[in-house]
Amino acid sequence: MKNLQGDADKNSDTFISHKELSAYLYENVSNSANDIDMEQNPTWSGVDSDAILTKVAH
């Protein structure tokens, strides 16, 4: 769960938004799938892209 531990917090504001988590998952899941010769392109919708999902504890 590196993404919720801060890796997805691209702007370092200690909050992870829907947009940040979506971008993190898309990049990392796609890259991991490519490493094993597979293709995955995760999508997540239905939430305001600026909605805060969690606060990162540093």
Contacts in CASP RR format, 6 or more apart in sequence:
PFRMAT RR
TARGET T0000
AUTHOR 0000-0000-0000
METHOD contacts of the structure
MODEL  1
MKNLQGDADKNSDTFISHKELSAYLYENVSNSANDIDMEQNPTWSGVDSD
AILTKVAH
2 8 0 8 1.000
3 16 0 8 1.000
3 21 0 8 1.000
3 24 0 8 1.000
3 25 0 8 1.000
3 28 0 8 1.000
4 16 0 8 1.000
4 21 0 8 1.000
4 54 0 8 1.000
4 56 0 8 1.000
5 56 0 8 1.000
6 16 0 8 1.000
6 56 0 8 1.000
7 24 0 8 1.000
8 16 0 8 1.000
8 20 0 8 1.000
8 21 0 8 1.000
8 23 0 8 1.000
8 24 0 8 1.000
8 25 0 8 1.000
9 15 0 8 1.000
9 16 0 8 1.000
9 20 0 8 1.000
9 56 0 8 1.000
10 20 0 8 1.000
10 23 0 8 1.000
10 24 0 8 1.000
11 20 0 8 1.000
14 55 0 8 1.000
14 56 0 8 1.000
14 58 0 8 1.000
15 52 0 8 1.000
15 54 0 8 1.000
15 55 0 8 1.000
15 56 0 8 1.000
16 52 0 8 1.000
16 53 0 8 1.000
16 54 0 8 1.000
16 55 0 8 1.000
16 56 0 8 1.000
17 49 0 8 1.000
17 50 0 8 1.000
17 51 0 8 1.000
17 52 0 8 1.000
17 53 0 8 1.000
18 44 0 8 1.000
18 47 0 8 1.000
18 48 0 8 1.000
18 49 0 8 1.000
18 50 0 8 1.000
18 51 0 8 1.000
18 53 0 8 1.000
19 49 0 8 1.000
19 50 0 8 1.000
21 44 0 8 1.000
21 53 0 8 1.000
22 43 0 8 1.000
22 44 0 8 1.000
22 49 0 8 1.000
25 42 0 8 1.000
25 44 0 8 1.000
26 41 0 8 1.000
26 42 0 8 1.000
26 43 0 8 1.000
29 40 0 8 1.000
29 41 0 8 1.000
29 42 0 8 1.000
30 39 0 8 1.000
30 40 0 8 1.000
30 41 0 8 1.000
30 42 0 8 1.000
33 39 0 8 1.000
33 40 0 8 1.000
END
